[in-house]
């Protein structure tokens, strides 16, 4: 099963093996999107890959204390909620991730087109 749908999301199979043994921040390509795959302290997260402040590539960032750090201007984002630090007034998108039958799937919202005609 490469993908499946529910009412709001299309679940896409992650095309690479996810390493659950160490911490990292790296690029993840799913459904034509470049996302950011993060593992820190036994938490796996998938976020958007562009910083909303200046568009830097967050896949080149790093994590500290549950925050993804932008490599360009050091903006910080909570890897579970996407919320930026208080004075930033910005956020990144968090994508749901689930594991079924030892495979990981990323949930991407259905487009309006797919909701109407899907």
N, C-alpha and C positions, 0 to 999 in steps of 0.2 A: 504494500500500500504506500504509494508515493505522496498522496494527499487525500484529505477528506474534509468535509464541511460540517459546520453546525449552523445555528441561526445567524451568527454574526461574523464568524471567522472561517477562513480556509486554513487548514493545518497542513503545512508542508514538511515533508521529511527532511531532516538535516542531512545534507549529502556527504558529510565527513564524520569520522568517528570523534566523539567528544571525549577528551581526556578529563577524567574525573579525579585524577591523582595529584594535580598541582595547580597553582594559581597562574593565571595568564589573562591577557587582553589580546584578542586577535580578530581578524576579519572573518566574516561568515557570509557566504553568498547563497541566498535562498530566494526563489521566485523572482529573479531579476533584480533583487535588492541587495545592496551591500549593507550588512548589519555588523554590529559589534558583539562578539561573544566574550563573556567575562566569567571567570571563575575566581572567586576570592573567598577564603575561609569556608569552604564547603557550600557556597552559594553560587549557583549558575544563573546568569542573567543574559538576556539578549536585548540590546538597545539599538536605537538609531546610530549611525556611524558618523554623523556630522554634528559638530558643536553649533548650537544655535547662535552663539555670540559672533563668531567670525568664520564659521564654516570649516574649521580644521578637522582633520580626519582623526576621530577618537580611537580608531583601532591602533594608533601609534601612542596612545596614552597609557596610563598605569592606574592601579588602584591603591588607595590608602584608606583604612578604616571604613570600608563600605562605600567609598566614593570613587567614581571614575574621574580621573584628572585629565583635562584637556592638555595636550602637549604644547599648545601655542600660547594661550594666555592664562593657563592654569585654572580655568573655571572648573568647579567641582560639582558632580552630580551623584545623587544617591542611586546605587545600582538596583535597588528594589522598587523605588517609586519614580525615579527619573527627575525628581525635584532638584533644582540647582540650589546652591547655598543661598542663604537669606537675601543678601544684598545683590545677587545676580539677577533676580527676577526672571529666570528662564528655566527651561526643563528640556529633557530629552525623552523621546518615546521609548517605552518599555514594551517589549513583545512577549506574550506568554510563551512559555516553554514547557512541554510535558514529555514524559517518557512512557512509552507503551511497548511491551514486548521487546525490551532492550533497544529500542530505537527512539530517537528524540525527534520531536515535531515542534515547529515554530508556528504560532497562530498569527495570521495577518488578516486585518479587517477586510471584509468584502467591499469592493468598490460599489458605489451607487448604481452603476451600470449592472453589475452582477446581482445586486439586490432586486432590481426591477425586472431584469430579463433572464436571470440565472435559473 
